[in-house]
Amino acid sequence: MSWSLNVVEKIGRLSPEATKAVQQQEIDEVFLTALDISHPEMAETLHVINNTEDLERLGKTYVALPFDLNLPDETADEMPRIDLAMSNFPDDNGQTPIADAIETMSVSPLFSLSVFSAARPDVTEYGPITLELEQASYDQGEIKGTLVMDPHMTREPHPKDSWDASIAPNIFTRKV
């Protein structure tokens, strides 16, 4: 099974309204991308949206923060990787909370990505897809990183166990 088919099964299909909108010659709808950034060491999940103003979505306030995502190619033999570039501008207190958090974390944060129409902010059109930050770098103005869908697939042996008569004797016993 290819990675792209796995992604489609995981996130579903576009709504009829979104399907109609994207098939038009000229599109009237604006599609936005939201990221929920979470980690056990963070007091609360960060909700950011690639927009010029904050937005209420699914009962949460998403803070406007410019970011770019390079969505993965549809290749069957590679794990999907998404390149992320996000603003790292200081807040009112001079802090850069996302970069500061990434620097101090013992394990990678999770990014939950969703795409929706500005006309229907509570209807998720694509996602949510949970991604893990594989690597990151940052400076005063920007955070860059690579997000991966299932990083454990590259770290874990497959299959996990080898089956032989020493650990599963009944599988290898011939019953007559």
N, C-alpha and C positions, 0 to 999 in steps of 0.2 A: 504494500500500500504506500502511495506517495505521501510526502509531508503535506502537500497542498490539499489532498483529499481529507487527511486527518484534520486539518485546520477547518475545512468547510463543515465536517461533521461536528466539530467542537463548537463552532460559533453560529451555525445555522445560516439561513438565507436572509436576503433583504426583505423588508416589508413591501407590500404592493405599491405603496406611495413612493418609497425610495427607488424601487425598480423602475417605475414609470418616470420619475424625475431624472435618473441617470441615463435613460434611453432617449431623452429629448435632445434635439439639436442644440437648443439653448436651455440652460438649466436655471431655474428661478430659486432653487433651494440652496442654502448654505449648509454644508456638512462640517461639523466640528469634531475634534478629537479630544477626549478627556483621558487623563491619567490619574489613577489612584495609586499613590506610592506608600507602601506599608513596610513595616519591619517590627519585630518584637521589641527592639530597643527604643522605638519611637513612641512617644506618649499618645499620639493620634495619627491617623492616616492623613497624608497630604492629598488634597484634591485640586488638581490644576487643569486648566483648559487652554487650548491653543486659540485664544480669542483676544480681542482688544478690551473686553470688559468682563467682570465677574458674571457668573450665571448660576441660577438655581437649577439643580438637576437631581431628580430622585431624592428630594428632601435634604440635599447637601449643597453647600455653597462651593462652587468651583472657582478658584482664583485664576484670573487671567495671567498667563505666563507664556511668552513666545517660545515655541519649540518646533523642531523639524524632525520628522520620522522618515526614514528610508525603508519602506516596507520590503519584506523578503521576496527574492525571486522564487518562482515556482519550479524548483528542481527537486526531483524525486529522491536523490541520494544525499542531500545535505540537510542538516538541521537548520530551520529558519532562523535568521539573524536579522535584527532590526537595528539600524544605526540611529542613535538619538543625539540631537544637539539641542541643548536647553539653555536659556538665559540664566546667568548666575549673578544677577545684579543684587546688590545689598538691599535689605528691607529698610524701614524707617529707623531701625536701631543700629544700622550698619552691619548687620549679620547677613550671612549667606547660608540660610538654613539647610538647603538641600545639599550643597557641597560639604558643609560642616558635618551633616549627618552621615553622608557617605564615607567621609574620612575616618570617622570614629567607630563605624559599625564592624562587628566581628564577622558577620556574614552578609551577603548581598541582600539589598532590599528587593521587594517584589513590586513590579509595575503592572497594574491592570489597565489595559488599553480598551477603550470603547469609542465607536464612531456613531454619531447621531445627527439628525437634522435639527437646525436651530428652530425650525417651525414645530418640532415635536421633541423637545429635550428629554422627555421621560421615556422615549422609545429608542432602545438601542438597536442600531442597524447593523453594526459589525462588532462582534465581541460579546462579552468581555473576554479578552485573551490575557492570561497571566504570564508575565515574562520576568525573568530574573536578570539582574544586572551582572553581566559576565566580566566586564572590565570598564574602567572609567578614568578620565583625566579631566582636569578643570583648571581654569585660570580665573582672573577677576571678572571676566565678562561672560564665560560660557562653560558649560559642562558638556562633555562628549562621552558617549559610552555605547556599548553594544549590549542589546537585550536579546536573550535567547528564550525560546519557548520551553524547552525541557532540557536543561543542562545536565541533568543526571543521566540522560541517555548516553552521553559521551564519557561519563566517569564510571559507570557500572558495567561489569562484564555481562555479556549476554550469550547464552542464558545464564542466569544467576547461579544455578546449581547444575552440577553434572550428575546425572542419574546413573547409578550402577547398582549391582547386587548388594554392595556393602551398606548402602543407605536406604534402599528400597527393594528388599529381597522379594516381596510378593509380586512386583512387576515382572521379575525375571524368572519366576517359578512357573514351570509348565505344569498345568493341571490336566491330568488324563482322566 
